[in-house]
């Protein structure tokens, strides 16, 4: 009896292999969206999209494929390296195998249609906002000044233009260095680049690592239109962020001679958001100051905008 069971067990092994091969063929042929499907999906979204709509690809691993077919017009840096989804009033989700992006949980689903093996869903933000001033658009010497503060002495940082440096594909992967940036005497710099976050998502932000040794960076932005709140995020390059520590980096915001709020980023917490209410400043335009302090250079990056609920 045992011998017969052994024979049957051995005979089943090839059948299992055949079954696995059949499933593999199905997954890599019949279940895979074709290039034609992706091109048709792009044409569909392009025809319906409004300026400022977000485009997401689900699941997240499909993002490189989506970027290849949708291009910069629909999947460019502003959408792909967004701080978060709150600034978008609508979002298109292009999904494979019925996947869904958790970022759109709680959004109102307006429509859904299929294009070959892809599903295209349109969502509406249940709490749309109006972004009044986005700091990422103002990192120029015309609208921003940067200085290093040490022992109550303030030394201006110099604006430079040159080639940028990518963070690299190998490990350890360093931060991207912007080509246009303010360079300070300590060697730290302030400029817009893309942070490789702890969640391995890209985020456009202002690299502004504090100089350490009790010093700080003072960033002043002119012509800021204030709304109901100051909204933003902060993070550290993933290589450092992946090891939690007691290290903290702080950015304190002030305007019109009064503090607006202070965000504390603890290394290891990942890309995290903050928001400070500013209803008393709504409708005003003026200078905003951000003082960045910390124990030392840490590839710190942050972004912020002023906003109000959409009318």
Backbone bond lengths (Angstrom), bond angles and torsions (degrees), N, CA, C in turn:
res aa  C-N    CA-C-N  psi(-1)  N-CA   C-N-CA  omega(-1)  CA-C   N-CA-C  phi
1 X - - - 1.472 - - 1.534 110.92 -
2 X 1.339 113.51 -44.72 1.463 117.45 179.39 1.517 111.00 -63.51
3 X 1.338 114.72 -36.76 1.461 118.87 179.97 1.521 110.74 -65.13
4 X 1.351 116.72 -40.00 1.464 120.43 179.05 1.532 111.25 -64.81
5 X 1.353 115.95 -40.73 1.475 119.23 177.86 1.524 111.03 -62.94
6 X 1.324 116.38 -39.48 1.459 120.31 178.61 1.511 111.29 -62.72
7 X 1.354 115.00 -41.84 1.470 119.39 179.01 1.515 110.77 -61.72
8 X 1.367 115.30 -45.42 1.470 118.59 179.78 1.532 111.58 -64.71
9 X 1.330 116.72 -38.33 1.466 120.34 179.28 1.522 110.88 -63.44
10 X 1.336 115.67 -43.94 1.461 119.36 179.15 1.526 111.12 -66.19
11 X 1.330 116.51 -34.94 1.463 119.99 179.78 1.520 111.49 -69.05
12 X 1.358 115.68 -27.14 1.471 119.55 -178.35 1.516 112.82 -76.18
13 X 1.340 116.70 -22.65 1.473 119.82 -177.23 1.521 112.19 -57.03
14 X 1.345 119.58 -50.27 1.464 118.94 178.25 1.529 112.59 -60.70
15 X 1.352 116.52 -34.19 1.462 119.41 -179.90 1.526 110.95 -64.88
16 X 1.341 116.57 -39.11 1.472 120.68 176.71 1.522 110.17 -62.01
17 X 1.341 115.28 -41.93 1.463 118.96 178.26 1.512 112.05 -62.55
18 X 1.338 116.40 -41.59 1.463 120.36 178.35 1.520 110.44 -62.94
19 X 1.359 116.02 -41.91 1.467 119.93 179.23 1.527 110.97 -62.58
20 X 1.349 116.67 -43.57 1.463 120.44 178.71 1.529 110.73 -62.50
21 X 1.329 116.27 -41.30 1.462 120.07 178.79 1.520 110.65 -62.66
22 X 1.338 117.04 -41.73 1.467 120.69 179.96 1.525 110.97 -63.10
23 X 1.355 115.79 -42.13 1.463 119.50 178.38 1.524 110.97 -65.24
24 X 1.336 116.27 -39.82 1.464 120.17 178.81 1.528 111.18 -62.42
25 X 1.338 115.96 -44.34 1.467 120.43 178.58 1.527 110.39 -61.18
26 X 1.338 115.81 -41.21 1.466 120.22 179.56 1.530 110.79 -63.44
27 X 1.350 116.36 -44.45 1.458 120.52 -178.14 1.521 112.33 -68.04
28 X 1.323 116.99 -30.78 1.462 120.05 -175.78 1.520 113.79 -98.92
29 X 1.328 115.90 0.72 1.461 118.89 177.86 1.519 111.04 -129.96
30 X 1.320 115.95 -74.88 1.467 119.90 -173.85 1.516 112.96 -63.80
31 X 1.352 118.91 -33.71 1.461 121.56 -175.46 1.523 113.41 -91.89
32 X 1.309 117.73 -2.20 1.457 120.71 -175.80 1.528 111.01 -95.64
33 X 1.336 115.23 132.01 1.465 119.72 176.30 1.521 109.40 -67.14
34 X 1.300 116.20 132.93 1.470 121.21 -178.19 1.525 110.12 -81.86
35 X 1.325 115.14 167.00 1.464 119.82 175.04 1.523 110.32 -58.02
36 X 1.317 116.29 -37.21 1.463 121.18 178.66 1.533 110.88 -62.23
37 X 1.348 116.35 -39.88 1.467 120.16 177.29 1.523 110.58 -60.93
38 X 1.319 116.53 -45.18 1.470 120.06 -178.36 1.519 111.23 -65.49
39 X 1.334 117.03 -41.11 1.472 119.70 179.42 1.530 110.35 -65.76
40 X 1.326 117.03 -39.25 1.469 120.71 178.35 1.528 110.59 -66.72
41 X 1.329 116.47 -38.50 1.461 120.52 178.40 1.525 110.63 -64.58
42 X 1.327 115.68 -39.53 1.460 118.43 178.35 1.524 110.95 -63.47
43 X 1.330 116.80 -43.80 1.467 120.51 179.82 1.530 110.54 -61.93
44 X 1.328 116.56 -38.85 1.462 120.56 -179.78 1.521 111.35 -65.83
45 X 1.332 117.23 -47.18 1.464 120.75 -179.50 1.526 110.58 -66.57
46 X 1.337 116.66 -41.03 1.463 120.70 179.84 1.528 111.38 -60.14
47 X 1.331 116.50 -36.63 1.464 119.94 -178.62 1.523 112.20 -70.66
48 X 1.334 117.57 -28.90 1.463 121.27 -174.64 1.526 114.23 -103.60
49 X 1.336 117.41 -15.99 1.463 120.33 -173.09 1.520 112.19 -72.35
50 X 1.321 114.83 144.65 1.454 122.54 173.12 1.522 108.56 -104.05
51 X 1.329 115.79 159.80 1.461 119.58 176.66 1.524 109.04 -58.20
52 X 1.327 116.23 127.53 1.454 119.40 178.51 1.505 115.21 94.16
53 X 1.333 118.38 -4.34 1.456 119.84 175.86 1.538 110.02 -69.21
54 X 1.319 115.52 147.25 1.454 121.29 176.99 1.530 109.32 -91.57
55 X 1.335 116.51 145.52 1.462 122.03 174.17 1.523 107.75 -123.75
56 X 1.347 116.52 122.89 1.457 122.38 179.13 1.528 109.57 -119.49
57 X 1.324 115.91 150.04 1.456 121.53 177.10 1.527 108.56 -117.51
58 X 1.322 115.87 131.35 1.462 120.75 -176.92 1.522 110.69 -122.25
59 X 1.346 116.10 137.59 1.461 127.79 -3.55 1.535 111.26 -73.51
60 X 1.327 116.70 -179.55 1.460 120.65 -174.23 1.521 112.34 -60.22
61 X 1.363 117.09 -31.04 1.466 118.35 -179.20 1.526 112.28 -66.03
62 X 1.350 117.57 -16.75 1.463 120.62 178.81 1.522 111.99 -82.25
63 X 1.323 117.13 -4.33 1.466 120.43 -175.92 1.535 113.59 -58.18
64 X 1.338 120.05 -46.01 1.472 119.08 179.07 1.533 112.46 -60.92
65 X 1.341 116.86 -35.56 1.460 119.98 177.96 1.528 109.65 -66.64
66 X 1.329 116.06 -45.33 1.460 120.17 178.95 1.518 112.51 -60.54
67 X 1.335 116.95 -42.58 1.464 120.28 178.94 1.516 111.49 -61.80
68 X 1.342 115.83 -38.78 1.468 119.60 -179.00 1.525 111.03 -61.42
69 X 1.320 117.25 -43.22 1.464 120.49 -175.04 1.531 112.56 -86.82
70 X 1.316 117.84 -31.60 1.464 119.98 -176.03 1.526 112.52 -87.52
71 X 1.331 118.17 -24.39 1.457 121.30 174.30 1.516 113.92 71.45
72 X 1.337 115.64 -179.51 1.460 121.84 -175.59 1.523 113.22 -66.43
73 X 1.320 116.43 -27.64 1.458 119.02 -177.37 1.527 111.57 -61.94
74 X 1.315 117.26 -39.74 1.466 121.36 -177.19 1.531 113.21 -110.62
75 X 1.311 117.73 -20.45 1.464 121.12 -177.37 1.519 110.13 -134.62
76 X 1.333 115.79 46.91 1.457 121.50 -179.58 1.518 112.35 -82.78
77 X 1.329 115.54 -171.60 1.457 122.02 -172.97 1.528 112.40 -61.99
78 X 1.334 117.83 -40.60 1.467 120.39 -176.98 1.523 111.91 -60.69
79 X 1.334 116.33 -33.29 1.468 119.87 179.22 1.531 111.32 -87.31
80 X 1.326 116.56 -44.99 1.458 120.46 -174.36 1.533 111.84 -70.48
81 X 1.314 117.67 -37.70 1.469 121.34 -177.56 1.529 110.62 -105.84
82 X 1.330 116.01 34.58 1.466 121.73 -178.89 1.531 110.16 -64.77
83 X 1.342 117.22 150.98 1.472 119.71 173.92 1.525 111.79 -64.38
84 X 1.334 116.56 -45.01 1.457 122.91 173.50 1.524 107.83 -163.44
85 X 1.323 117.62 -168.54 1.467 120.59 -174.87 1.522 112.75 -97.88
86 X 1.326 118.73 -6.23 1.467 120.89 -170.60 1.527 113.23 -65.21
87 X 1.312 117.47 -25.45 1.465 120.14 -176.98 1.528 113.27 -79.50
88 X 1.332 117.50 -6.65 1.462 121.39 -178.30 1.525 110.21 -99.14
89 X 1.334 116.27 133.81 1.464 120.62 179.16 1.524 111.63 -81.07
90 X 1.343 116.86 -31.04 1.461 121.22 -179.30 1.527 109.05 -137.70
91 X 1.332 115.40 158.58 1.462 120.35 179.08 1.526 109.99 -146.45
92 X 1.323 115.59 135.30 1.457 122.21 171.18 1.527 108.09 -97.86
93 X 1.325 116.12 130.57 1.452 120.88 175.86 1.533 108.11 -112.64
94 X 1.330 116.10 119.12 1.462 122.17 177.80 1.525 106.54 -103.93
95 X 1.336 116.16 111.51 1.456 120.37 -167.91 1.519 113.25 -117.17
96 X 1.334 114.80 145.63 1.461 124.13 174.61 1.531 107.83 -108.33
97 X 1.327 116.71 137.20 1.472 122.02 174.45 1.531 112.51 57.29
98 X 1.323 118.86 32.01 1.460 120.96 176.92 1.511 114.25 72.30
99 X 1.321 118.02 17.31 1.464 121.29 -178.73 1.525 110.62 -69.87
100 X 1.321 116.07 162.80 1.463 121.50 -179.89 1.518 109.03 -145.39
101 X 1.331 117.09 141.30 1.454 122.09 177.85 1.525 109.81 -88.61
102 X 1.321 115.62 126.79 1.464 120.77 -178.15 1.522 111.93 -62.93
103 X 1.336 116.95 -22.21 1.468 119.51 179.45 1.524 112.13 -60.86
104 X 1.326 117.16 -22.56 1.459 120.84 -177.41 1.531 112.51 -99.33
105 X 1.314 117.22 7.36 1.459 119.78 174.39 1.527 109.21 -61.41
106 X 1.308 117.48 131.85 1.456 121.15 -178.88 1.513 113.77 92.63
107 X 1.334 117.71 -10.92 1.457 120.98 175.63 1.538 108.76 -80.31
108 X 1.314 115.68 157.86 1.465 121.15 -178.94 1.525 110.10 -89.74
109 X 1.324 116.21 121.96 1.452 120.83 -179.81 1.525 109.71 -81.20
110 X 1.344 116.59 120.11 1.458 121.71 -176.24 1.522 112.69 -94.37
111 X 1.313 116.66 -36.32 1.469 119.27 -177.00 1.520 110.30 -162.04
112 X 1.323 115.51 163.35 1.463 121.72 175.95 1.520 108.89 -151.18
113 X 1.322 116.40 138.46 1.459 120.76 174.73 1.515 109.12 -146.60
114 X 1.326 115.51 158.22 1.451 120.58 -179.14 1.519 110.32 -106.90
115 X 1.322 114.35 140.40 1.461 122.37 174.00 1.520 106.09 -127.84
116 X 1.316 115.90 96.96 1.459 119.26 -175.35 1.513 110.20 62.80
117 X 1.345 116.75 -124.80 1.459 121.94 -179.86 1.530 112.67 -87.75
118 X 1.315 117.71 2.94 1.460 122.05 -177.03 1.523 110.98 -106.29
119 X 1.334 115.79 145.86 1.460 122.19 174.09 1.520 108.56 -112.75
120 X 1.337 116.58 129.16 1.462 121.77 179.37 1.521 108.37 -111.68
121 X 1.313 116.57 117.93 1.464 121.89 179.44 1.522 109.69 -117.00
122 X 1.310 116.21 141.95 1.454 122.38 177.41 1.524 108.47 -110.14
123 X 1.336 116.33 128.57 1.457 122.68 -178.71 1.525 110.38 -120.62
124 X 1.336 115.50 151.11 1.460 122.03 175.78 1.524 108.93 -115.33
125 X 1.317 115.84 136.58 1.461 122.46 177.47 1.527 108.99 -68.84
126 X 1.330 119.05 123.98 1.465 120.00 -178.70 1.520 113.60 -71.27
127 X 1.343 117.44 -16.01 1.467 121.11 179.54 1.527 109.23 -137.22
128 X 1.339 118.20 68.04 1.470 120.74 -177.37 1.523 111.97 -64.74
129 X 1.326 115.56 150.76 1.462 121.21 -179.47 1.523 110.10 -125.71
130 X 1.306 114.99 162.85 1.460 122.13 174.11 1.525 107.35 -112.67
131 X 1.337 116.70 112.69 1.465 121.08 177.50 1.527 108.13 -79.74
132 X 1.323 115.85 123.17 1.462 121.11 -176.25 1.527 111.55 -93.30
133 X 1.324 117.25 -47.37 1.462 122.19 177.49 1.519 108.83 -137.62
134 X 1.328 115.63 127.30 1.461 122.10 179.04 1.525 107.81 -112.48
135 X 1.320 117.62 117.80 1.457 121.13 -175.25 1.518 112.27 -60.08
136 X 1.333 117.81 -27.96 1.463 120.18 -177.35 1.523 112.03 -63.07
137 X 1.333 116.80 -22.86 1.465 120.53 179.54 1.522 112.50 -89.88
138 X 1.338 117.09 -1.82 1.468 120.13 -171.66 1.521 113.98 -117.48
139 X 1.337 117.66 11.16 1.470 120.11 -178.86 1.522 109.10 -83.15
140 X 1.318 114.44 74.21 1.470 124.19 177.22 1.525 107.16 -143.26
141 X 1.322 117.78 155.22 1.475 119.15 179.17 1.521 112.69 -64.40
142 X 1.336 118.27 -16.11 1.462 120.51 178.25 1.523 111.79 -73.88
143 X 1.342 117.19 -27.33 1.465 120.21 -175.37 1.531 113.24 -122.49
144 X 1.312 117.17 -7.34 1.462 119.75 -175.27 1.519 110.48 -138.09
145 X 1.322 116.02 146.05 1.462 122.11 169.64 1.518 108.16 -130.87
146 X 1.324 116.06 146.30 1.458 121.65 -177.76 1.527 108.27 -131.65
147 X 1.318 115.76 137.43 1.465 120.01 176.47 1.526 109.46 -141.10
148 X 1.321 114.82 155.37 1.452 120.99 175.64 1.519 107.98 -101.78
149 X 1.319 116.77 128.57 1.457 121.75 -177.76 1.523 108.77 -108.56
150 X 1.334 116.31 122.88 1.458 121.92 -179.44 1.524 108.16 -142.48
151 X 1.324 115.91 123.50 1.468 120.45 179.74 1.533 111.74 52.41
152 X 1.317 114.52 45.10 1.479 122.73 177.68 1.527 113.41 67.42
153 X 1.327 117.43 5.26 1.469 121.02 176.34 1.521 108.22 -100.37
154 X 1.330 116.41 133.06 1.464 121.70 -176.87 1.527 109.26 -110.47
155 X 1.328 116.00 118.17 1.463 121.82 -177.73 1.522 108.67 -113.60
156 X 1.337 118.65 121.36 1.477 120.50 -178.68 1.525 111.71 -63.64
157 X 1.309 115.27 144.46 1.465 121.80 173.70 1.527 108.38 -95.21
158 X 1.322 116.67 146.58 1.468 122.48 -170.22 1.528 110.62 -96.70
159 X 1.325 115.93 134.37 1.468 121.77 177.38 1.519 109.39 -77.28
160 X 1.331 116.88 130.41 1.458 121.89 -179.79 1.520 110.33 -131.58
161 X 1.322 114.81 147.62 1.465 121.58 173.54 1.513 108.99 -120.20
162 X 1.320 115.35 135.31 1.450 119.93 179.99 1.505 110.08 -174.26
163 X 1.318 117.35 -176.38 1.471 119.97 179.11 1.527 110.66 -69.94
164 X 1.320 115.68 140.02 1.455 120.14 175.40 1.512 110.38 -81.16
165 X 1.327 116.24 168.75 1.459 121.71 179.52 1.526 108.81 -127.22
166 X 1.324 118.10 122.50 1.468 119.86 176.92 1.519 110.33 -69.66
167 X 1.305 115.47 159.73 1.457 119.36 -179.37 1.512 113.46 -71.36
168 X 1.347 117.18 -18.03 1.459 120.72 -179.33 1.510 111.28 93.70
169 X 1.322 116.85 159.25 1.462 122.52 -178.39 1.519 112.71 -100.73
170 X 1.310 116.56 -15.76 1.459 119.02 -178.92 1.514 112.00 -85.31
171 X 1.322 115.65 174.03 1.458 122.42 177.32 1.529 108.06 -114.85
172 X 1.346 119.44 130.43 1.463 126.51 7.14 1.528 112.06 -77.09
173 X 1.306 115.18 136.03 1.458 121.61 -178.44 1.517 109.39 -96.38
174 X 1.314 116.22 121.03 1.453 119.86 -179.38 1.512 111.75 -87.28
175 X 1.326 116.73 175.29 1.464 120.55 179.45 1.520 111.40 -75.05
176 X 1.325 116.41 152.81 1.457 120.82 172.85 1.525 108.72 -70.45
177 X 1.319 116.39 138.76 1.464 121.06 179.43 1.523 108.05 -106.67
178 X 1.341 117.98 120.28 1.469 119.98 -178.08 1.517 111.92 -67.73
179 X 1.326 115.66 145.82 1.461 119.77 177.61 1.523 112.12 -71.61
180 X 1.329 116.95 -37.73 1.463 121.89 177.05 1.516 108.03 -102.33
181 X 1.327 116.56 119.88 1.454 119.55 -174.03 1.522 110.99 -161.22
182 X 1.335 114.34 159.25 1.463 121.63 169.42 1.529 107.36 -87.79
183 X 1.328 117.45 128.62 1.461 122.06 -178.97 1.523 108.87 -112.49
184 X 1.325 116.21 128.58 1.462 121.74 -176.34 1.529 110.77 -103.73
185 X 1.322 115.41 164.99 1.464 120.56 -174.59 1.521 112.61 -64.21
186 X 1.337 117.69 -26.02 1.463 120.95 179.82 1.523 111.77 -77.13
187 X 1.341 117.00 -10.65 1.463 121.58 -176.96 1.506 113.04 100.10
188 X 1.324 117.79 -12.48 1.452 120.24 176.31 1.517 109.60 -73.20
189 X 1.322 117.14 163.21 1.452 120.51 -176.08 1.524 109.69 -142.74
190 X 1.345 115.29 163.82 1.458 122.49 177.59 1.523 107.47 -131.99
191 X 1.321 116.56 120.35 1.455 120.76 -179.88 1.520 110.25 -172.88
192 X 1.323 115.69 164.02 1.469 121.22 -177.29 1.521 109.67 -86.62
193 X 1.323 116.22 129.36 1.460 122.73 174.16 1.528 107.38 -152.16
194 X 1.319 115.92 -175.74 1.464 120.75 -177.90 1.519 109.31 -105.87
195 X 1.324 114.97 122.95 1.454 121.57 177.75 1.527 110.13 -84.90
196 X 1.316 116.68 133.33 1.464 121.91 169.50 1.526 105.68 -87.38
197 X 1.345 116.19 101.26 1.446 120.74 -174.00 1.516 113.42 -76.40
198 X 1.339 115.04 169.98 1.453 120.92 179.16 1.521 111.34 -61.92
199 X 1.344 116.66 -28.50 1.470 120.63 177.97 1.518 112.44 -83.89
200 X 1.350 116.22 5.08 1.462 124.13 -179.63 1.527 112.10 64.32
201 X 1.319 116.43 22.22 1.451 121.35 171.22 1.525 108.30 -98.38
202 X 1.342 117.64 147.81 1.457 119.22 176.53 1.524 110.67 -82.87
203 X 1.338 116.86 145.64 1.460 121.15 178.08 1.532 108.70 -141.19
204 X 1.329 117.01 120.72 1.462 120.15 173.21 1.521 108.70 -71.84
205 X 1.323 116.49 132.41 1.461 120.06 -177.98 1.528 109.39 -162.44
206 X 1.316 115.75 176.67 1.463 122.24 -179.40 1.523 108.40 -99.39
207 X 1.336 116.91 110.01 1.459 120.15 174.76 1.527 108.17 -68.98
208 X 1.331 116.31 126.02 1.462 120.83 -176.59 1.522 108.82 -153.00
209 X 1.307 117.33 64.36 1.462 120.54 -179.05 1.524 110.56 -68.21
210 X 1.328 118.47 131.24 1.466 120.33 179.24 1.518 110.85 -66.01
211 X 1.324 118.12 151.22 1.473 120.79 -176.09 1.516 113.84 -75.09
212 X 1.340 118.88 -16.49 1.460 121.08 -178.24 1.518 111.35 80.41
213 X 1.323 116.25 -172.24 1.471 122.78 179.58 1.527 112.31 53.31
214 X 1.332 115.46 35.99 1.459 119.08 177.90 1.511 114.61 80.73
215 X 1.321 117.51 0.45 1.459 120.65 -179.42 1.516 111.73 -89.31
216 X 1.330 115.43 172.53 1.462 120.69 179.48 1.519 110.00 -147.33
217 X 1.324 114.63 165.52 1.456 121.35 172.81 1.518 108.00 -105.96
218 X 1.311 116.48 134.95 1.467 120.86 176.41 1.528 108.55 -115.25
219 X 1.311 114.68 117.22 1.466 121.65 -177.94 1.520 108.00 -112.57
220 X 1.313 116.37 124.03 1.460 120.90 178.48 1.526 109.66 -117.05
221 X 1.321 115.83 129.71 1.459 122.25 -178.60 1.528 108.02 -118.22
222 X 1.318 116.61 125.71 1.464 120.66 -177.30 1.523 111.29 -96.37
223 X 1.326 115.50 159.53 1.455 121.40 174.88 1.507 114.49 64.04
224 X 1.331 117.37 34.58 1.468 121.42 179.72 1.529 109.05 -81.94
225 X 1.336 116.22 126.32 1.464 121.61 175.68 1.525 107.92 -89.53
226 X 1.310 117.10 117.04 1.462 120.84 -175.54 1.521 111.14 -90.82
227 X 1.332 113.89 149.06 1.460 121.40 178.60 1.510 110.32 -128.65
228 X 1.321 115.72 -146.30 1.451 120.58 -177.60 1.525 113.85 -77.21
229 X 1.334 116.90 -19.48 1.467 118.52 -178.83 1.518 111.83 -156.63
230 X 1.332 113.72 161.19 1.466 123.29 171.47 1.521 105.99 -109.61
231 X 1.329 116.29 119.87 1.472 122.14 -170.19 1.524 108.55 -123.19
232 X 1.335 117.65 138.20 1.455 118.39 179.47 1.516 113.81 -167.44
233 X 1.332 114.81 -173.08 1.461 123.29 -179.33 1.522 109.23 -145.63
234 X 1.326 115.83 161.20 1.460 120.60 175.39 1.522 109.68 -146.59
235 X 1.327 115.05 156.20 1.459 119.91 179.74 1.512 110.62 -168.30
236 X 1.312 115.22 174.02 1.462 123.51 178.60 1.530 107.18 -129.66
237 X 1.328 116.67 147.21 1.455 120.44 178.23 1.528 110.50 -47.80
238 X 1.339 117.19 135.95 1.466 122.24 -170.42 1.516 113.84 -54.69
239 X 1.326 117.31 -31.11 1.461 121.06 -176.98 1.525 110.74 -59.25
240 X 1.345 117.00 -35.74 1.457 121.96 178.35 1.529 111.01 -91.22
241 X 1.339 115.10 -33.73 1.457 120.42 -175.88 1.532 112.21 -68.68
242 X 1.323 117.18 -23.91 1.468 119.87 -174.28 1.523 112.51 -70.36
243 X 1.329 117.69 -13.56 1.463 121.43 178.26 1.520 109.23 -113.33
244 X 1.326 117.91 100.86 1.472 120.05 -178.90 1.521 111.26 -58.29
245 X 1.334 115.52 144.48 1.457 120.52 -179.99 1.529 109.06 -150.44
246 X 1.314 115.99 175.83 1.458 121.63 177.10 1.528 111.74 -82.51
247 X 1.325 115.35 -3.79 1.466 119.76 -178.44 1.525 110.91 -65.86
248 X 1.314 116.67 139.13 1.462 121.57 -179.92 1.520 110.02 -138.44
249 X 1.312 114.46 145.30 1.461 121.98 176.90 1.521 107.15 -122.84
250 X 1.319 116.22 133.77 1.454 120.80 -174.34 1.530 110.51 -119.12
251 X 1.313 115.68 143.62 1.460 120.48 171.03 1.530 106.78 -129.02
252 X 1.339 115.76 123.01 1.459 122.30 -178.58 1.531 108.51 -109.55
253 X 1.325 116.06 126.38 1.459 121.94 -178.35 1.533 109.86 -101.98
254 X 1.331 115.14 141.60 1.459 120.54 176.02 1.522 109.78 -148.30
255 X 1.337 115.70 155.36 1.469 122.13 177.78 1.518 108.46 -161.33
256 X 1.308 115.49 148.48 1.459 122.25 178.66 1.535 110.83 53.93
257 X 1.346 115.83 37.19 1.453 120.26 174.88 1.513 115.55 74.86
258 X 1.325 118.59 16.40 1.461 120.44 179.98 1.523 110.66 -141.62
259 X 1.338 117.62 149.16 1.470 120.23 177.97 1.521 111.28 -71.35
260 X 1.343 115.53 145.21 1.463 121.19 177.62 1.520 111.87 -106.96
261 X 1.321 116.64 -27.71 1.454 120.43 -179.45 1.508 110.75 160.91
262 X 1.315 115.80 162.23 1.460 121.28 -179.27 1.522 109.03 -134.06
263 X 1.337 115.74 126.20 1.463 121.16 178.25 1.519 109.01 -104.63
264 X 1.323 115.27 132.43 1.465 121.74 178.32 1.519 108.63 -111.06
265 X 1.324 116.18 120.48 1.466 120.33 176.75 1.520 108.86 -103.02
266 X 1.320 115.50 120.98 1.465 121.30 177.37 1.525 108.29 -96.54
267 X 1.312 116.12 124.02 1.459 120.86 -177.02 1.529 109.14 -59.85
268 X 1.328 115.21 125.32 1.450 121.52 -177.03 1.520 112.48 112.88
269 X 1.343 116.95 -10.62 1.466 120.10 -176.43 1.519 112.84 -86.79
270 X 1.333 118.57 -10.43 1.459 120.80 179.12 1.521 112.58 78.98
271 X 1.321 115.35 -169.64 1.471 122.52 -178.69 1.532 108.09 -72.94
272 X 1.304 117.30 109.06 1.464 121.21 -173.91 1.525 110.39 -125.03
273 X 1.327 115.27 150.97 1.459 120.87 -176.31 1.514 113.42 -100.59
274 X 1.322 115.07 163.71 1.463 122.31 174.54 1.523 108.46 -149.00
275 X 1.312 116.24 158.20 1.459 121.09 177.79 1.522 109.25 -155.18
276 X 1.339 115.66 132.19 1.455 121.66 178.64 1.527 108.89 -121.31
277 X 1.329 118.08 126.65 1.469 120.05 179.08 1.523 111.30 -70.18
278 X 1.336 116.15 137.69 1.474 121.38 179.01 1.523 110.93 -135.81
279 X 1.333 119.85 46.43 1.467 120.44 -176.10 1.521 113.45 -61.57
280 X 1.343 116.55 -29.16 1.467 119.51 -179.45 1.524 112.93 -71.53
281 X 1.346 117.25 -14.11 1.467 121.28 179.77 1.522 112.42 -102.35
282 X 1.334 117.63 -5.47 1.465 120.87 -176.50 1.524 110.88 -56.58
283 X 1.325 114.54 128.93 1.448 120.81 -179.76 1.519 114.06 93.84
284 X 1.325 117.20 -10.40 1.465 120.66 179.30 1.528 110.67 -91.60
285 X 1.327 115.89 156.26 1.463 122.63 175.12 1.515 108.06 -128.48
286 X 1.329 117.01 131.84 1.455 119.89 -179.04 1.508 112.27 -172.20
287 X 1.330 115.22 -166.33 1.461 121.84 -177.43 1.525 110.40 -90.51
288 X 1.318 115.44 138.50 1.460 121.87 176.45 1.521 108.45 -117.99
289 X 1.320 116.38 135.69 1.466 122.09 -179.12 1.521 109.99 -114.84
290 X 1.330 115.88 136.10 1.464 121.86 175.53 1.525 107.89 -124.23
291 X 1.326 117.60 117.75 1.463 123.08 177.43 1.523 109.12 -103.11
292 X 1.340 116.22 119.49 1.462 122.31 -177.07 1.523 108.85 -105.95
293 X 1.343 116.28 123.14 1.457 121.47 178.95 1.520 109.68 -129.91
294 X 1.340 115.58 155.80 1.458 120.51 179.33 1.504 110.09 178.53
295 X 1.334 115.36 177.73 1.457 119.58 -174.54 1.521 113.20 -80.31
296 X 1.323 117.17 -14.14 1.454 118.37 179.09 1.506 112.15 170.11
297 X 1.337 117.79 171.50 1.466 121.38 -179.94 1.522 111.63 -58.37
298 X 1.310 117.42 128.38 1.454 120.52 -176.44 1.519 113.02 -143.36
299 X 1.311 119.71 26.14 1.464 121.40 -178.72 1.531 110.02 51.96
300 X 1.334 115.06 44.11 1.464 121.71 178.95 1.521 109.70 -77.86
301 X 1.342 115.77 141.02 1.465 120.28 -178.50 1.525 108.57 -142.84
302 X 1.323 117.28 138.03 1.457 120.44 178.74 1.517 110.13 -144.02
303 X 1.330 115.76 163.18 1.454 121.61 176.67 1.522 107.46 -145.76
304 X 1.335 115.70 156.23 1.456 119.02 175.64 1.528 109.62 -155.93
305 X 1.305 114.45 159.19 1.458 121.25 173.54 1.516 108.72 -144.10
306 X 1.335 116.06 162.33 1.447 121.27 171.18 1.507 106.86 -103.54
307 X 1.344 117.20 143.40 1.452 119.53 -172.87 1.521 112.00 -154.45
308 X 1.315 113.27 164.57 1.458 122.78 173.29 1.523 107.98 -142.44
309 X 1.330 118.38 160.21 1.463 118.98 174.09 1.510 110.62 -57.26
310 X 1.340 117.33 142.55 1.462 121.61 -179.05 1.541 108.81 -62.58
311 X 1.339 116.80 140.02 1.478 119.39 178.81 1.529 111.43 -66.77
